[in-house]
Amino acid sequence: MAHVAQVKIAATYMRGGTSKGVFFNLSDLPTVAQVPGKARDALLLRVIGSPDPYGKQTDGMGGATSSTSKTVILSKSTQPDHDVDYLFGQVSIDKPFVDWSGNCGNLTAAVGSFAISSDLVEASRIPENGVAVVRIWQANIRKTIIAHVPMTNGAVQETGDFELDGVTFPAAEVLVEFMDPADGEGAMFPTGNLVDDLEVPAEVVEGGVIRATLINAGIPTIFVNAADLGYRGTELQDAINGDEQALARFETLRAHGALRMGLISSLEEAATRQHTPKVAFVAGPAAYVSSSGKQVAAEDVDLLVRALSMGKLHHAMMGTAAVAIGTAAAVPGTLVNLAAGGGARSAVRFGHPSGTLRVGAQATQVAADWVVQKASMSRSARVLMEGWVRVPGDAF
């Protein structure tokens, strides 16, 4: 019996923020995978080790969580005044599909450094020492992101003393700015309301109606009050992820929110669009102990937020969801803003399962609509391994 040999593909395994992913230069991919389609998806699934009915991704580079089942494809930008095009693929763990519907804000922190190290940024734009400003075109949502990457002696500086809750070791700080972060071409509030009465089945909430802020910023997100679901906002992963009934409630809520936001045309479509929208629940400040054992005092935060990604409570906070939090907090009257105390706000520090995070945004009202020019946060990034990944030659 003849056996197909493995092929090797140049790749870099990177941490960005609280996520990890496999990064590719578009030109290094096999020709058939350099364009969108079944071959590209099949290749990335095999690289990550999906679909895996065991849920472990043992035969691939994935880490069996939504934060570590990710791929990135970069190329020189086709857009004026941009350095690099950034395409993100969220790989399902147990199902055979790659979700291209949104961005990963955490891995965005690693895009600038990969682009510089891969010669995708013009040398004239990179200082020997100081900060390189990398102009990123986020191809999934067609938005501009600016990454401020520290440089030392002509190389990307990855080590430093910046500490990010959810990441064990300190590293160099990377400031990331999300320009005009309202997602897609629609309104930031797709229903036209800052708070909606969202109709859901009675098994989600008694009475079948829950108050929700539905926002397209950073990533489409459904915000609800923790108390309306019987939570305090101090929950850690085990409290949600170990409760199959709770996860089913959140998925039902997510599907109905997606339909109300116009992201899907039927509830059944939600099963094939796992990456977006996100669901998050908010509460006012309260003391709790983070997953690392760190004490978070009520006075350390403006509000508490817990968010789900790919059907599970996230161990920290997705970068794109942090953009949504900062944007919603800047608009008086949203559930996020009210949980933080209401009023005008240009930045908030929120508590998540691993600790706290500060995110800033400035909002202005134009006629009946709200506009946010920029949202910003600090992350860090580091190369974990570089070389080649190998996959069976008949895998794509």
C-alpha positions in Angstrom: 0.0 0.0 0.0 1.4 3.4 -1.0 1.6 6.1 1.6 1.4 9.8 1.0 4.4 11.7 2.4 4.0 14.7 4.7 4.6 18.2 3.3 6.2 20.9 5.4 5.1 24.5 5.4 7.0 27.5 6.9 5.1 28.7 10.0 5.6 30.5 13.3 3.8 29.6 16.5 3.1 32.8 18.5 1.4 34.1 21.6 -0.5 37.3 21.2 -2.3 38.6 24.3 -4.0 35.7 26.0 -4.2 33.6 22.7 -1.9 31.4 20.7 -2.0 30.7 17.0 -0.1 29.4 14.0 1.1 32.3 11.7 1.7 31.9 8.0 3.1 34.2 5.3 0.6 33.8 2.5 3.3 33.1 -0.1 4.6 30.2 2.0 1.3 28.3 1.7 0.8 25.7 -1.0 -0.5 27.3 -4.1 -4.0 25.7 -3.8 -4.3 27.2 -0.2 -3.2 30.7 -1.2 -6.8 31.5 -2.1 -10.0 31.1 0.0 -11.8 27.8 -0.3 -12.0 24.2 0.7 -8.3 23.4 0.3 -7.2 26.3 2.6 -9.8 25.3 5.2 -8.8 21.6 5.1 -5.1 22.5 5.4 -5.7 24.7 8.5 -7.9 22.2 10.1 -5.2 19.5 9.7 -2.5 21.9 11.0 -4.5 22.6 14.2 -5.7 19.0 14.6 -9.4 19.4 13.9 -12.0 18.1 13.9 -11.2 16.1 17.0 -14.1 14.1 18.6 -11.9 13.7 21.7 -11.7 17.5 22.0 -7.9 17.5 22.6 -6.4 18.4 19.2 -3.6 15.9 20.1 -2.6 15.4 16.4 -2.1 19.1 15.7 -0.9 22.5 16.9 -4.2 23.4 18.6 -4.5 23.6 22.4 -8.1 22.4 22.8 -9.5 25.8 23.7 -10.9 28.6 21.7 -7.9 30.7 22.7 -5.4 28.3 21.2 -7.3 27.0 18.1 -6.4 29.8 15.8 -4.6 30.6 12.6 -3.3 33.7 10.9 -2.3 34.4 7.3 -0.4 37.6 6.5 0.8 39.2 3.3 2.0 42.6 2.1 -1.0 44.9 2.1 -3.0 45.5 -1.0 -4.6 48.5 0.6 -3.1 52.1 0.3 -1.3 53.4 3.4 -1.2 50.0 5.0 1.8 47.7 5.6 0.2 44.2 6.0 -3.0 42.4 5.4 -4.1 40.2 8.3 -6.6 37.4 7.8 -7.7 35.4 10.9 -9.2 31.9 11.0 -10.9 30.5 14.1 -10.7 26.8 13.8 -13.4 24.7 15.4 -12.1 22.1 17.8 -14.6 19.3 17.2 -16.3 20.3 13.9 -14.8 20.5 10.4 -14.9 24.2 9.7 -12.9 27.4 10.0 -14.9 30.5 10.9 -13.7 33.6 9.0 -16.5 35.9 10.3 -14.4 38.0 12.7 -11.1 39.2 14.0 -8.9 38.0 17.0 -7.9 41.1 18.9 -5.4 39.2 21.1 -3.4 37.8 18.1 -3.5 41.3 16.6 -0.7 42.1 19.1 1.5 39.6 17.4 0.7 40.7 13.8 3.1 43.7 13.8 6.1 41.8 15.1 5.5 38.9 12.7 5.2 41.3 9.8 8.4 43.1 10.7 10.4 39.8 11.2 9.0 38.4 7.9 10.0 41.5 5.9 6.4 42.4 5.2 7.0 46.0 6.4 9.2 48.4 4.4 12.6 48.7 6.0 12.4 52.5 5.9 9.4 52.4 8.3 11.2 50.5 10.9 13.5 52.4 13.4 16.7 50.8 14.7 15.5 51.7 18.2 12.2 53.0 19.4 8.7 52.1 18.3 7.7 50.8 14.8 4.2 51.9 13.8 2.7 49.0 11.8 -0.5 49.8 9.8 -2.6 46.6 9.6 -5.5 45.9 7.3 -7.8 43.5 9.1 -9.2 41.6 6.1 -12.0 39.7 7.9 -13.8 42.9 9.0 -12.1 45.4 6.7 -10.8 47.7 9.4 -7.6 49.4 10.1 -5.5 48.5 13.2 -2.4 50.2 14.3 0.2 48.3 16.3 3.1 50.0 18.1 5.9 47.5 18.2 9.0 48.2 20.3 12.3 47.8 18.5 15.8 47.3 20.0 19.0 47.2 17.9 17.0 46.6 14.7 15.0 43.6 16.1 11.5 43.3 17.5 11.7 43.6 21.3 9.7 40.8 22.9 10.9 40.7 26.5 10.1 43.3 29.0 8.3 44.0 32.3 4.7 44.5 31.1 2.4 42.2 32.9 -0.9 41.1 31.4 -3.4 39.2 33.5 -4.1 35.9 31.9 -0.4 35.5 30.8 2.0 34.1 33.3 5.3 35.8 32.3 6.0 39.5 31.6 6.9 40.7 28.1 7.3 43.9 26.1 4.2 46.1 25.9 2.5 46.5 22.5 -0.1 49.2 22.2 -2.9 48.3 19.8 -5.3 50.8 18.4 -8.5 49.7 16.6 -9.6 52.5 14.3 -13.3 53.1 13.6 -14.0 49.8 15.4 -17.7 49.4 14.5 -17.7 46.0 12.9 -18.6 45.7 9.2 -20.6 48.2 7.2 -23.6 48.5 9.4 -24.5 50.6 12.4 -22.6 50.2 15.7 -26.0 49.5 17.3 -27.7 47.4 14.6 -31.2 47.6 16.1 -30.9 51.4 16.6 -31.2 50.9 20.4 -28.7 51.1 23.2 -30.7 48.5 25.1 -33.2 46.1 23.6 -35.8 43.8 25.1 -34.5 40.6 23.5 -37.1 37.8 23.1 -35.6 34.4 24.0 -37.1 31.0 25.0 -38.3 30.7 28.6 -35.5 28.2 29.4 -33.0 31.1 28.9 -34.7 33.5 31.3 -38.1 33.4 33.0 -40.6 35.5 31.1 -38.8 35.0 27.8 -37.4 38.6 27.6 -34.0 39.8 28.6 -32.5 43.3 28.4 -29.5 43.3 26.1 -27.0 45.7 24.5 -26.3 44.5 20.9 -23.2 46.2 19.5 -20.9 45.8 16.5 -17.6 47.1 17.7 -14.4 45.1 17.6 -16.6 42.1 17.2 -20.4 41.7 17.3 -21.3 41.2 21.0 -24.4 40.6 23.0 -24.2 42.2 26.5 -26.6 41.2 29.3 -26.8 41.8 33.0 -25.3 39.0 35.1 -28.1 39.3 37.6 -30.7 38.6 34.9 -29.2 35.2 34.4 -28.7 34.5 38.1 -25.0 35.3 38.2 -22.9 37.8 40.1 -20.2 38.6 37.5 -17.5 37.1 39.7 -17.7 33.6 38.2 -14.6 31.7 37.0 -14.5 29.1 34.2 -15.6 26.1 36.1 -18.8 27.7 37.3 -20.0 28.0 33.7 -18.0 25.5 31.6 -18.9 22.6 34.0 -22.6 23.3 33.6 -23.9 21.9 30.3 -27.3 23.5 31.0 -25.8 26.9 31.4 -23.8 26.5 28.2 -26.9 25.5 26.3 -28.7 28.6 27.7 -25.9 30.9 26.5 -25.9 29.3 23.1 -29.6 29.8 22.7 -29.2 33.4 23.9 -26.4 33.9 21.4 -28.4 32.5 18.5 -31.4 34.8 19.2 -29.1 37.8 19.6 -27.4 37.0 16.3 -30.8 36.8 14.6 -31.9 40.2 16.1 -28.6 41.7 15.0 -29.1 40.6 11.4 -26.0 38.4 11.4 -27.9 35.3 10.5 -31.2 34.7 8.7 -32.3 31.7 10.8 -31.6 30.3 14.2 -30.1 27.2 12.6 -27.3 29.3 11.0 -25.8 30.1 14.4 -24.3 26.6 14.6 -22.1 27.3 11.6 -21.1 30.8 12.9 -19.5 30.0 16.2 -16.9 32.8 16.3 -19.5 35.6 16.2 -21.3 37.1 17.9 -19.9 36.8 21.4 -22.0 36.8 24.5 -20.9 38.6 27.7 -22.6 39.3 31.0 -21.8 42.4 33.1 -22.1 43.5 36.7 -21.0 46.4 38.9 -17.7 46.3 40.9 -17.2 43.5 43.4 -14.3 41.7 45.0 -13.3 38.3 43.9 -10.3 35.9 43.6 -9.0 35.4 40.0 -8.2 32.0 38.5 -4.5 32.5 39.5 -5.4 33.3 43.1 -4.9 37.0 42.7 -7.2 39.1 44.9 -9.2 41.6 42.9 -10.8 44.4 45.1 -14.0 46.1 44.1 -12.1 49.4 44.0 -9.7 47.9 41.4 -12.3 47.8 38.7 -15.1 49.9 37.2 -17.2 46.8 36.4 -17.1 43.0 36.0 -17.4 41.2 32.6 -17.4 37.6 31.7 -17.5 36.5 28.1 -18.0 33.3 26.2 -16.1 32.3 23.1 -16.8 29.3 20.9 -19.3 28.0 23.4 -17.1 28.3 26.6 -16.4 30.9 29.2 -13.1 32.6 28.2 -10.3 32.3 30.7 -9.5 36.0 30.5 -11.0 38.3 27.8 -10.9 38.2 24.0 -9.2 41.3 22.6 -12.0 42.1 20.2 -14.6 41.7 23.0 -12.4 44.1 25.1 -12.9 46.6 22.2 -16.6 46.1 22.4 -16.5 46.6 26.2 -14.6 49.8 25.9 -16.8 51.1 23.1 -20.0 50.3 24.9 -18.7 51.8 28.1 -18.1 55.1 26.3 -21.7 55.3 25.2 -24.0 56.5 28.1 -27.0 54.3 28.6 -25.7 50.9 27.4 -25.7 48.0 29.9 -21.9 48.1 30.0 -21.9 51.9 30.7 -24.5 51.5 33.4 -22.7 48.6 35.1 -19.6 50.9 35.3 -21.7 53.7 37.0 -23.0 55.5 33.9 -22.0 58.9 32.6 -19.3 59.9 30.1 -16.3 57.6 30.1 -13.2 57.5 27.9 -11.7 54.4 29.6 -12.7 51.6 31.9 -10.8 48.9 33.9 -12.9 45.8 34.0 -12.5 42.5 36.0 -12.4 39.2 34.1 -11.6 35.7 35.3 -7.9 36.1 35.2 -7.6 39.6 36.6 -8.2 43.1 35.2 -7.8 45.0 31.9 -8.0 48.6 31.0 -9.4 49.6 27.6 -10.0 53.1 26.3 -12.5 54.5 23.7 -13.9 57.9 22.8 -17.5 58.1 21.5 -19.4 61.0 19.9 -23.0 61.2 18.9 -23.6 62.1 15.3 -27.3 62.8 14.7 -29.0 59.6 16.0 -26.0 57.4 15.7 -22.9 56.9 17.9 -19.4 56.9 16.4 -16.2 55.7 18.0 -13.1 56.8 16.2 -10.6 54.6 18.1 -10.4 52.0 20.9 -7.0 51.1 22.4 -5.4 48.7 24.8 -2.0 47.3 25.7 -1.1 43.6 25.0 2.1 41.7 24.5 3.3 39.1 22.1 6.1 36.6 21.7 7.4 34.0 19.2 7.1 30.5 20.8 8.5 28.4 18.0 9.4 28.9 14.3 10.2 26.6 11.5 7.8 24.3 9.7 4.6 22.6 10.4 4.0 19.2 8.7 0.7 17.7 7.4 -0.1 14.7 5.3 0.1 15.5 1.6 -3.4 14.3 1.0 -4.9 16.4 3.8 -5.9 19.3 1.6 
